[in-house]
Amino acid sequence: MKRSRDIYLGLDLGTATIKAVVARILPDNTLEFLGNGEMPSLSMFKGEPDQPGIVTEQIFRAIQEAIRTAALREFPNRIALALSGGYMETRAVSVSIDIPNSLPITEGDCITVGRSVYGKLQPPPGQPGVVPPGKFPLSTVVTRNFRLADGRMLFSPVGQISSTLSCETLYFALDYERYNRIVAILNTALDGRHIDYTVPVPLAISAALCPPLTIEDNLPMPLIIDLGAGVTSLSMPTAGGYLIAEQIGVGCDHLANDINLVFGINDIKTARNLIRELASFRCTAVAAHDGDARMLTIVSPGGNQMDISANDLETVIEMRLKELFHIIMQRLEANQAYSWLDEVILSGDGALIPRIGELAGGILRRKVRVGTPYQVDAARFFDTLPPRYTTVCGLLRASLRMQMLKEEREQRGNVLDRVGRGLRDVFQAIFEW
């Protein structure tokens, strides 16, 4: 019998589907699927429950199916949750320290500036912080970049000469009340078991698609775009952190809503199916501009039929996706990230839209490909792992990394004093993610 303590349960509460995966990491670093459960979300909107009772039941069913297919007699005691939705936003905080006598920057200087960031996120009682009212910061924070006194941006400043060292850090601010509603639903679905690890989707997708970076500092980097139903997540990992790790409130359901409005379908499920079945209709994300030469017959759940122009359908999809990729380009430029961009990697259900890579490449002016999570064994459940499973694969990998860091801290706990432990925790959280 498999030991539950060696196994993780990962939960991805998407707008379209709820995924529960039971998995373990093998000694060769392969992520092995042991169990899988996937259910329609039914009442989720951008990662948040619209009807809590229905969502709770769907989560419970997905979990039970994953445990059943994994042939477990015990509930996995390590549970991880992917965080994505309107209740979470990415914010930046910057701190600068002086380097006495312009000496070479050391690892200790990086720890000091990291501690200053931590102090802004969780200030002492009575002192102002940077987190907006009604929100709380997730414990996971990541370095965006360092800057020297001359304005140079670096991802690893150790050994550089500068009179000051600035560190810009990304943190994730969660709406307290909205997040607690999700926690309450999970407590019911998990029968009171607690979530051990929470990982923002922008970090999870990079953990799934990009092995730990071993490249030298300041080399070109990938941009990962996860096109979900409710939101689009962006991730641009570096050797020392992330240039971009955020969400855009536009997803494939916006395409479905556009189709509903333009063609008067008035059924979101039918519109979603149109997007999923574009290939079978020989439609793409790039309009052919052939008028009414191609006509499609749509059948609603009530049995009503409607004929629409394939070119009109493609035009609606193309316009919305162009808008999305132009927003992404604006985010790259605003974050001074475009000059570092090497290639674009797509994931999520939206990555399967025919010719979407061509459309994205024309706007972002980079090579675009669909990403595949590395070293994953899911052959029991899929001939080919669908792109919508990228998030949960990265969630499980990131959770294992967090567990390893936790165990390392516990092993060293009898050596480090309380202040030292705090500094080391900050350093690991910011610089080792």
C-alpha positions, 0 to 999 in steps of 0.5 A: 500500500502506498504511504499517504505521507509520500503523496500529495493532493493538488487542487485547481479550482478553475472557472471551467473545471475543478481538477484534483490530482493525487501524485508523488515525485519519484527519485528521478524527479518525475511527477507521477499521477496516481489518481485524477478527478475532474468535474465541471465547475458549474458555479465558479467565476474567475476562481470564486464560487457563485453558488457555494453548495454546488461548488463544494459538491463538485470539489468533493466529487473530484477529490473522491474520484482522485483518491479512488483512482489512486487506490488509496486507503488513506487521505493524502496528508499533504494538500496543495491549492492553486490560487487564481482569481479576482480575489488575488492581485500581484503588487510590487514593493521596493526597498533600498539600502546603503552599501558602506564605502561602496564595497562589493555587494554580499549575500548578507546585503541581499538578506538585509534588503530582503528583511526590509521588504518583509518588514513592509509586508508585515510591519510591527503594530502601529507602523504603516505597511504597504498591504491595502486595507482588507487584504493580506499578503501571501507568505510566498514573495519573489524577487523581481530585480535588483538595481544599483546606484547607477540604475543598472537592473540585475537579477543577482547583484553579489560581487557588484560595486555600488553605493546603494542596493535596491530590491523590487519584490513581488507579493500576492495580496489576497482579499481577506473576505473573498478568500475566506469564502473559498477556505470555508468551502474547502474545509467542508469538501476536505472534511476539516483537513487543512491546506498545507501549501498555497501556490499562485498560478503564475508561479505554478505554471513556470514550475511546471514548464521550466526546470530550475534555471541554471543559465547565467544571469541576464540571459533572455527568458521565456514568457509563459501565458496560461489562457484559462477560462476566467483569467490569463496568467503571466509568468516570466521566470529569471535565474533569481526570481520573476520579472512578471508574475501576474494575472489579467482578467480576460480568459476564454469565457470572455470569448464565449460571452462575445460569441453569445452576444454577437450571435444571440446564442444565449447559452454559455455552454454552447459558446464554450463548446464552439471554442473547444471544437474550433478545429473540427469546424475548421475555424481558427483564431485568424479570420479567413475573410471569406464572407459567408463561404463557410457556414456552421450549424449550431445546436443549442441544448434545447435543440434549436438550430442556428446557422452562422458564418464561420468567418464571423465567428473567427473575426469575433475570436480574433478581435478579443485575442488581439486585444488580450495579446496587446494588453500582454505587450503593454504589461511587458513594456511597463515592466521593462521586460520585453527586451529580455523576452526570448520565446513565448510558451502557451498553456491552458485550454486556450493554447489549443485554439487553432493558429493562436500561436501565429496570432500571438507571435504577430503581436509579441514578435517572438517565437510561440509554442505550446508548452508541455510539463516536463517529466510527467507520467500521467499515462494511466489517465491521458494519451497526451496530457492536456494543456489545462493540467499545466497548473496542477503539475506546477502546483505539485512540483512547487509544493514539494519544493516548499516541503523540502525548504520546510524540512531544511529549516527544521533540521537547522532550527537547533543551530539558528537563533530566532532572528537568524531563522527569520532572516534565513526564511526571508532569504529562502522565500525571496531568492530560492523560489 
